Amino acid sequence: MNAVTLGPSGTYSHRAARAVAEGVSFRESVTAIVDAVADGDFQRGVVPIENSIEGSVTETLDALASHDVAVVSEIVTPIRHALLAQDDSFDTVASHSQALAQCRTYLETHYPDVTQEAVASTARGVQYAREDNTVAGIGHPDNATNGSELAVLAEDIQDQDSNATRFFVIAPLSARSDAGGKTSLIVYPNVNYPGLLLELLEAFADRDINLSRVESRPSGNRLGDYLFHFDIEAGVYEQRVQEAFAAIEMLAEEGWVRNLGSYDTKHVLY
């Protein structure tokens, strides 16, 4: 099986993708990955959905809301950030915006005058560091050995030792399953009135279904109009979940409900 994920080679997404596919191809954005899976170009895609320090990855949320794909698994992996450069003469640190944010305290403490540049991925920042001695990258320490130009100036520079990221393994809609310990769905009510969100939450609470994540995102249709992302700790095969979905579909009858499917969690250590 071939999977597509965020490139170039050496990203944390790449490391996660190797747990589900022998062959891994790359795209430069999460949206392009979801596009490729929705179009049937790849059987699987691996995208970051949530980090324990910085929270949800909004590009992933928005891409999932605008494409018909399924979530068939999630991968949870610890994130170990290292500062990689040719030497200590750099004046710019380049990495993915999430990585820069996850190392905010370290950078402000040790390199307060260095320019921070957000790029498409951690591996792209490491590539720039290889090409330019005025640039340092943030990425997994193993990236220093993928080529010989870089030194590991510091390891474990993330602000929290418990730093971890969830990745969704996505697939074409035909692969969606009702079996699994977790389920994700997106709800666009297309209405707004006092108590709407409470009614959505009660559809789960009244049936003793635990919510592990609730997120709102602008619909893009008009100011103040939102859709909602839910992760629940139950599978669609359960009667209580089917009842909750039926209640939510009634609440969102002016909009839509997207069931991304049920799945299990895999923990991967690197």
N, C-alpha and C positions, 0 to 999 in steps of 0.2 A: 504493500500500500504506500502511496506517495502522499505527503502532506505539504501544505504551504504555510509559511509563517513569516514573522518579521525578520528581515535580513539587514545586513549581510551575515555570513557565517559567524557564529560566536555570540549571538544575542542570547539572553535568557530564554526567549521564546524558542530559539533553535534548540537549546538544551532540553526544554520541555517537549518539543516536537519529536525528538529522538526517542522518547519513551513510548510513542504511539505509531511511529512509521520508520521504515528503513530508509526510504528516500525522502529528502526534505528540499523543497524549493523555497524561494524567497520573494517577497514583495516589500515595497518601501513604506507601506502604511497598513493599518488595520483594516481600513475601508476596502483597500485593494484585495486583501486576503478574503474578506467576507464576500466581495464581488466574485472572486474566482471560484469559491465553493458554491455560491448560489447559481452560477452559470454552468456548473457541472464540470469545470476544468480540473478539479481536484476532489478526491473522495473525503479528505479531511483537511481542516485548517486549525491552527492553534493560535489563540489570541489572548492577551492578558485581559482579565476582567476586574481584578481587585487586588490592591496591595495593602498590607497590614498597617503601613504608616500613612500613605497618601490617599487611601480609599479607592473608589471606583475609577476605572479608566473610561472617561466620557466618550472618547472616540469609539470604543467597543460598544458601549450602550447604544449610541446613535446608529451605528452600523447594523446592529442586531434588530433595531426597530424598523429599519428601512429595507430589510431583505428577508426573504423566506428561506431560512435555514433552521437546522435543529442543533441542539446541544446534546452530545452523546456521552460526554465524560467531562470531568474536571480534574486538573492536575494541580496539586499544591506543592510548591517547592520553596525552600529557604533561599534568600537572596544574600549573597556575599559580595559586597562591592570593594574593589581595590582601585587605588589611584595609579594609573599607568602612564609613563612618559619616557621619552628618550633620556632626559636628565631633569634636574630641578630648576631649569631656567625658563620654564613655561610661563606664559602670562594669560592663557585661556584654558578653561576646562570645558570640554565638549562632551555631552552625553544626552541621553533621552531626558526629557523634562521630568519624568517620574524619578529617575535615578538622581538627578541633581537635587530634587526636593527631598529624597530619602537621605541625602548626605548633607543637608543644609547646615546643620550645626557644625559638622567637621570642617566644611569649607569656610564658613564664616569665622571659625576659630583659628584655623591654620593658614588660610589663604584669603583674607578679607579683601584684598585689592585685586584679585584675579577676576577676569571677566568670565562669566558663565554663559555658555552658548548651547541652547537646546537644539538637538539634531534628531534625525529620524529614529535612531536606535542607539543602544550602548555600543554595539559593535561598530557602528558608523563613527562614533566619537573615537574609538580605539584606532580605527583606520586613519582618521585625521591625525592622531598623535604619532602614528608610524611615519606619516608623510611630512610632518612639520614638527620640529623640536620646540616650537613655541606653544604647542598645544598638548594638554594632558587629557586622557580619557578616563572615564569611570566605567568599569565592567568587571566581569569575573576574572580573578587572578590568572586563570589558565590562558586568557587571551594574550598574556605577555609572552607565552611560549609558542604562539601561533605566528611565527616570524621571529626575528632575533633582535629587533631594533629597540624594544621597550623593556624598561625596568619596572618592577613593582615598588613604588615609592612608599606605599602604605596599604595595609590590608584591613578588612572589616571596618570600613569607614562609615557604614550606614549608622544612622542615629539611634536605632534600636537593634539589639542583638536578635530579637525575635522577628526581624524583617522577613516577610514571606509574601509570595504572590500566588494568586489563583489564576489559572489559565483555563479557558473553555476550549474543549475540542469540539469543533463544529463540523457539520456534515450536511449534505443535501437534505431537503425536507423529507424525502422518502425514507430516510434512516431514523426518523424520530421514533422514540420508544416511550411506552407508558410504564416501563419497569425501571426501578432505581430508587435510591434513598432520598434524592433531592429532585426538585422540579423548578424550572424557571419559566416565568411568563411575563408578558408585557401587556399593559392595559391602557388603551386610549379611550377615555369616557366620552370625549367631545362634548361634555357639558361641565358646568361648574356651579355648585350650590353649597350652602353651609351643610357640613356633615358628610359630603361625598366621600372623602378619604376614610372617614370613620366607618362608613358603610362597607367600603371595600375591605378594610381590615377586619371588620366583624364577620365577614364571610368566612374568614379563616379561623378567627378566635372562637366563634360559636361552634366550630367543629374540631376544636382542640388541635389545630394545625399550627406548628411553630413557624414563624417567619424568621429567616436568618439574614435577610437583607431587603430593605425597601429603599427605592431611589426614585426621585422625580427628575424628569428632563423636559425642557421646552419642546413642544410639539413642532415648532417651526411654522405653524400655520398662522398664529397671531400672538401678540404679547399677552402673557398671563395664562396661556393655554398649555397644559402639561399632559404628559403620559407617565405611567408608573411601571417600574421594574420590580418584580417580586421574586425572591428565592424562598422556597418553602422546603421544610424537612419532611417530605412525604412524596410518594409516587402517584402518578395519575391513575395507576391501576386500583388505587384504594377508593372505595365508595365515598368516603368523606371528602376526598379531593374532587371527585366528579361533581358532588353536590355543591362544593364551594365554587367550582368553575361555572356551574349553571347559574348560581346567584350573581356572580361577577358579570357574566354575559348579559344578564338582565339589566344590571346597573350601567353597562356600557353599550346598550342597544343602539345608541346614536353614534357610536364609534366602532371599536374593534378590540378583540382579545387575541393575542398571539401566544399560543402554547409552544414553547421551545423544546419541550420534552423532559423526560425523567432520565436520570443518570446517576452514576456512582462516582466516588472520589478516589483518586489515586495519589498517594504521597510519594514524591520522588526526591531523593537526597543526592546532592552532588558534592 
